[in-house]
Amino acid sequence: MKTIKDIYKIGIGPSSSHTMGPQKAAQLFNDRHPEANAFDVTLYGSLAATGKGHMTDVAILNTLKRPTRLLWCPEIILPFHPNGMLFKALDKDGRVTDEWTVYSIGGGDLAEEGKRYVSADVYPMNKMTDILDWCEHTGRTYWEYVYEYENQKEVEDYLMEVWQVMQAAVERGLQQEGVLPGPLHLARKAAMYHVKAKGFSHTLQSRGLVYSYALAVSEENASGGKIVTAPTCGSCGVMPAVLYHLSKSYDFSDTRIVRALATAGLVGDIVRTNASISGAEVGCQGEVGVACAMAAAAANQLFGGSPAQIEYAAEMALEHHLGMTCDPVCGLVQIPCIERNAYAAARALDANIYSTFTDGHHRVSFDKVVETMKETGKDLPSLYKETSQGGLARDYEQMK
């Protein structure tokens, strides 16, 4: 299993698979061919279907910086993954000198068939059940497992930077008003929710603040702002909302927040390794569902949960997102994505509370839910996996 740092990528929205991944691929191909006179880039499947709404074309063209022809082929889905790309380098006579097929597999990661462009394996175990056994036998917990196998100083420093970027995205988003870019003309809501929440009593105020924080980060992502994938751009509002709210309400130290980020990163890493965090591959259950599981685990740890209770909180949070489709209206990371981040943040806190009332023992393991999520994703028709052809997005042409 890879480093958890790959779960938390700091970058520009609105989409890790449609913006970050293609930009990274374009940079790699551009660096490989400084002699090229021009490029052809073909986008396939889900990447082509919603690429314009996710600014895929902007990311690629701004990176290659040479004459580039983009071809959109949403009807062609390559067998390895729905987010396929074919890069071709051309000489001055228009002849193809090299070509490269690569896939954006979620969370900003790239892969060829049989080869993944991420760091080397770090962790010897990749199942939650095995890591839970390790915790129970050693008397330690998940964040200590992370520090056991990562370079502790490096990962702590990186997670502190992640936390700072998350906080900045919340605070920046709370100050913004107006309309998000795109044909939906969707008004920003974070600032209004934050003001309204302040006028309620404790319980409603707490929930309203969580909503406002999630909206703030998701709206920043939708407008191309600087955010952290947790585990993706489309689900980037869940973790910051929960952690920011808890840090403000309960005065948790940055050190404890960083440890919670380590545990949450481990949860996301397990899902990425054994299933997927790509909406184009498994639907929104792999994005918002996994973000909710990560946030639930982080919250439960902050409140002193045992390893078994933390695992249960994560399991519950993911289980109740099983089957969630990825159906962005107009191909934008706005409707229903932004609201889903706010609801998932609240659901993560509920999963934490529910688990806290138990001893952590339950029938369905987190690993089983991850396995089920992968199977469910395979069974979902492609029109419900980031193509904007089904679900809520079916009539999107009428909304342009």
C-alpha positions in Angstrom: 0.0 0.0 0.0 1.3 3.5 -1.0 2.0 6.5 1.2 -1.0 8.3 2.6 0.5 11.5 1.1 -1.0 10.5 -2.2 -4.5 10.6 -0.7 -4.0 14.3 0.2 -2.9 16.1 -3.0 -2.7 19.9 -2.7 -3.8 21.5 -6.0 -6.4 23.4 -8.0 -10.0 22.2 -8.5 -12.5 21.3 -9.7 -11.7 17.7 -10.3 -8.8 15.4 -9.3 -9.6 12.8 -12.1 -10.6 15.4 -14.8 -8.3 18.3 -14.0 -5.3 17.2 -11.8 -4.8 13.8 -13.6 -4.9 15.1 -17.2 -2.7 18.1 -16.3 -0.1 15.7 -14.7 -0.3 13.4 -17.8 0.2 16.4 -20.2 3.2 17.6 -18.2 4.8 14.2 -18.3 4.3 13.9 -22.1 5.3 17.5 -22.7 8.6 16.9 -20.8 9.2 13.7 -22.7 8.9 15.5 -26.1 10.6 18.9 -26.0 11.2 18.5 -29.8 7.5 18.0 -30.7 6.0 20.6 -33.0 2.4 19.9 -32.0 0.2 17.4 -30.1 -3.0 15.5 -30.6 -4.9 14.5 -27.5 -7.9 12.1 -27.5 -10.1 11.9 -24.5 -12.3 8.8 -24.0 -15.3 7.8 -22.0 -16.2 9.7 -18.9 -13.2 11.9 -19.3 -14.6 13.1 -22.6 -18.2 13.2 -21.5 -17.7 15.7 -18.7 -14.3 17.0 -19.5 -15.4 20.5 -20.6 -17.4 21.0 -17.4 -14.4 19.9 -15.4 -12.0 22.1 -17.3 -10.0 19.2 -18.7 -9.3 21.0 -21.9 -8.0 24.1 -20.1 -5.7 21.9 -17.9 -4.2 20.1 -20.9 -3.9 23.1 -23.2 -2.3 25.3 -20.6 0.3 22.6 -19.8 1.3 21.6 -23.3 1.7 25.2 -24.6 2.1 24.1 -28.2 -0.4 23.7 -31.0 -2.7 21.0 -29.7 -5.8 19.3 -31.2 -8.2 17.9 -28.7 -10.5 15.0 -29.8 -13.5 14.1 -27.6 -14.7 10.5 -27.8 -17.3 9.9 -25.0 -18.8 7.0 -26.8 -15.5 5.0 -26.6 -14.7 3.5 -23.3 -11.3 1.8 -23.1 -11.3 -1.5 -21.2 -8.8 -0.6 -18.4 -10.6 2.5 -17.1 -13.3 5.0 -18.2 -10.9 8.0 -18.0 -8.6 7.2 -20.9 -6.3 9.6 -22.8 -4.2 9.1 -25.9 -1.4 11.6 -26.4 0.4 11.9 -29.7 3.6 13.9 -30.5 3.8 15.3 -34.0 6.8 16.6 -36.0 6.8 19.7 -38.3 5.4 17.6 -41.1 2.5 16.4 -39.0 3.9 12.8 -38.6 3.3 11.0 -35.3 6.6 10.4 -33.6 5.3 8.9 -30.4 2.0 8.1 -28.7 1.0 7.2 -25.1 -2.2 5.8 -23.7 -2.7 6.7 -20.0 -5.6 6.8 -17.6 -6.6 9.2 -14.8 -7.8 6.7 -12.2 -9.0 9.1 -9.4 -7.5 11.3 -6.8 -5.1 12.8 -9.4 -3.3 9.5 -9.9 -2.3 8.1 -13.3 -1.9 4.6 -14.6 -1.0 2.7 -17.7 -2.2 -0.9 -18.1 -0.1 -2.7 -15.5 1.7 0.4 -14.3 0.7 3.0 -11.8 2.4 6.4 -11.5 2.5 6.7 -7.7 5.2 6.1 -5.1 6.5 2.7 -4.0 4.8 0.5 -1.4 5.1 1.8 2.1 2.8 -0.4 4.2 3.0 -4.2 4.5 -0.7 -4.5 5.2 -3.6 -3.1 3.1 -6.7 -4.5 4.9 -8.3 -2.7 7.8 -8.9 -6.0 9.6 -5.2 -6.8 9.6 -4.2 -3.3 10.8 -6.9 -3.5 13.5 -5.3 -6.7 14.7 -1.9 -5.0 14.7 -3.4 -2.2 16.8 -4.9 -4.6 19.3 -1.7 -6.7 19.7 0.6 -3.7 20.0 -1.7 -1.5 22.1 -1.2 1.3 19.5 -3.6 2.9 17.1 -3.9 3.8 13.4 -1.9 7.0 13.3 0.9 5.2 15.1 0.8 2.5 12.3 1.3 5.4 9.8 4.3 6.7 11.7 5.7 3.2 12.1 6.1 2.8 8.3 6.3 6.4 6.9 9.0 8.8 7.7 7.4 10.4 10.7 8.9 13.9 10.3 8.1 14.0 6.6 4.6 12.9 6.9 3.9 15.1 9.9 5.2 18.1 8.1 3.2 17.3 5.0 0.0 16.7 7.0 0.5 20.0 8.8 0.7 21.7 5.3 -2.5 19.8 4.3 -4.2 21.1 7.5 -3.2 24.7 6.8 -4.5 24.5 3.2 -7.7 23.0 4.4 -8.2 25.8 6.9 -7.4 28.4 4.4 -9.9 27.0 1.9 -12.6 27.1 4.6 -11.9 30.7 5.6 -11.5 31.9 2.0 -14.7 30.2 1.0 -16.6 31.8 3.9 -15.7 35.3 2.6 -16.8 34.7 -1.0 -20.2 35.6 -2.4 -21.6 35.7 -5.9 -22.1 33.1 -8.6 -20.0 30.0 -9.4 -18.6 29.7 -12.9 -20.5 27.7 -15.5 -23.9 27.6 -17.1 -25.8 26.7 -13.9 -25.3 30.2 -12.5 -25.3 28.6 -9.0 -25.0 31.0 -6.2 -22.5 30.5 -3.4 -24.2 29.6 -0.1 -21.3 29.2 2.4 -21.3 32.8 3.7 -25.1 32.9 4.1 -25.2 29.5 5.9 -22.4 30.7 8.2 -24.2 33.9 9.2 -27.5 32.1 9.7 -25.9 29.3 11.8 -24.6 31.9 14.2 -28.2 32.9 15.1 -29.3 29.4 16.2 -29.0 27.7 19.5 -26.2 25.2 20.1 -27.4 22.1 18.3 -28.7 23.8 15.1 -25.7 26.2 15.2 -23.3 23.3 15.3 -24.9 21.6 12.3 -25.2 24.8 10.3 -21.6 25.6 10.9 -20.5 22.2 9.6 -22.7 22.8 6.5 -21.1 26.2 5.9 -17.5 24.9 6.2 -18.2 22.1 3.7 -19.9 24.4 1.3 -17.0 26.9 1.6 -14.4 24.4 0.5 -16.6 22.7 -2.2 -17.4 26.2 -3.6 -13.7 27.0 -3.7 -13.1 23.8 -5.5 -15.9 24.5 -8.0 -14.4 27.9 -8.8 -10.9 26.4 -9.4 -9.5 27.4 -6.0 -6.7 25.8 -4.0 -7.9 22.7 -2.1 -6.8 19.3 -0.9 -8.0 16.0 -2.3 -9.5 14.1 0.5 -9.6 11.7 -1.3 -10.7 13.6 -4.4 -11.5 17.2 -5.5 -15.2 16.4 -5.8 -15.3 15.3 -2.1 -12.8 17.8 -0.8 -15.3 19.6 1.5 -16.0 16.8 3.9 -12.8 16.4 5.8 -12.0 20.1 6.2 -15.6 20.7 7.4 -15.4 18.1 10.2 -11.9 18.9 11.3 -12.3 22.7 11.2 -15.5 22.4 13.2 -14.0 20.2 15.8 -10.8 22.3 16.1 -12.9 25.4 16.7 -15.5 23.8 18.9 -13.3 21.6 21.1 -9.9 23.4 20.8 -8.1 20.3 19.6 -4.4 21.0 19.0 -2.8 20.9 15.6 -0.9 17.9 16.6 -4.1 15.9 17.3 -5.6 17.1 14.1 -2.5 15.9 12.2 -2.8 12.5 13.8 -6.5 12.4 12.8 -5.5 13.2 9.3 -3.0 10.3 9.4 -5.8 7.9 10.4 -8.2 9.3 7.8 -5.5 9.0 5.2 -5.1 5.4 6.1 -8.8 4.8 5.6 -8.7 6.4 2.2 -5.6 4.5 1.2 -7.2 1.2 2.1 -10.1 1.9 -0.2 -7.9 3.2 -3.0 -5.8 0.0 -2.8 -8.6 -2.5 -2.6 -11.4 -0.8 -4.6 -11.4 2.7 -6.1 -11.8 6.4 -5.3 -12.8 7.3 -8.9 -16.3 8.5 -9.6 -15.9 7.4 -13.2 -15.2 3.8 -12.0 -17.4 3.2 -9.0 -19.7 6.3 -8.7 -19.9 8.9 -6.0 -19.7 6.2 -3.3 -16.0 6.1 -4.0 -15.6 9.9 -3.6 -18.1 11.4 -1.1 -18.7 8.0 0.6 -15.0 7.5 1.2 -14.6 11.1 2.3 -17.3 10.5 4.9 -15.6 7.3 6.1 -12.3 9.2 6.5 -13.9 12.0 8.4 -15.9 9.7 10.6 -12.7 7.8 11.6 -10.8 11.1 12.2 -13.6 12.4 14.4 -13.9 9.2 16.4 -10.1 9.2 17.1 -10.3 12.8 18.2 -12.9 11.9 20.8 -10.9 9.0 22.1 -12.4 6.1 20.2 -10.7 2.7 20.4 -9.3 1.2 17.2 -12.4 -1.0 16.9 -14.7 2.1 17.4 -12.8 4.0 14.7 -13.1 1.1 12.3 -16.8 0.9 13.0 -17.3 4.7 12.4 -15.6 4.4 9.1 -17.5 1.2 8.1 -20.8 2.8 8.9 -20.1 6.0 7.1 -19.1 4.2 3.9 -21.8 1.5 4.2 -24.6 4.1 4.0 -23.2 5.6 0.8 -23.2 2.3 -1.1 -24.7 2.7 -4.5 -24.4 6.5 -4.7 -24.3 7.5 -8.3 -22.0 10.1 -9.9 -24.3 12.3 -12.0 -22.9 15.9 -12.1 -25.3 18.3 -13.8 -23.7 19.9 -16.9 -20.5 18.0 -16.0 -19.8 20.5 -13.3 -18.6 19.7 -9.8 -21.6 21.7 -8.4 -25.0 19.9 -8.5 -25.4 17.6 -6.6 -21.7 17.5 -5.5 -21.6 20.5 -3.3 -24.6 19.6 -1.2 -23.4 16.0 -0.9 -20.2 17.3 0.7 -22.3 19.1 3.3 -24.5 16.2 4.1 -21.6 13.8 4.2 -19.8 16.0 6.7 -22.9 15.8 9.0 -23.2 12.1 8.4 -19.6 11.6 9.4 -20.3 13.2 12.8 -23.4 11.0 13.2 -21.3 7.9 12.5 -18.8 9.0 15.1 -21.5 9.4 17.7 -23.2 6.2 16.9 -19.9 4.3 17.1 -19.1 6.0 20.4 -22.2 4.4 22.0 -20.9 0.9 21.1 -17.9 -1.1 22.1 -16.8 -1.2 18.4 -17.9 -4.8 17.7 -20.2 -5.3 14.8 -21.1 -7.8 12.1 -19.9 -6.2 8.8 -16.3 -5.2 8.6 -14.9 -2.2 6.8 -13.1 -4.5 4.4 -16.3 -6.2 3.5 -18.0 -2.8 2.7 -15.0 -1.8 0.6 -15.3 -5.1 -1.4 -19.0 -4.5 -1.7 -18.5 -0.9 -2.9 -16.2 -2.2 -5.6 -18.7 -4.8 -6.8 -21.5 -2.3 -6.7 -19.5 0.2 -8.8 -18.9 -2.5 -11.4 -22.6 -3.2 -11.5 -23.6 0.5 -11.9 -24.4 1.3 -15.6 -21.8 3.7 -17.1 -24.4 6.5 -17.4 -24.4 6.8 -13.6 -20.6 7.1 -13.4 -19.5 10.7 -14.2 -20.9 10.8 -17.8 -23.7 13.2 -17.0 -26.0 11.0 -19.1 -28.2 9.6 -16.3 -29.6 10.3 -12.8 -29.9 14.0 -11.9 -27.9 15.0 -14.9 -30.1 13.4 -17.5 -31.9 16.6 -18.5 -28.9 18.9 -18.1 -29.2 20.2 -21.6 -32.4 22.0 -20.5 -30.5 23.8 -17.8 -27.8 25.4 -20.0 
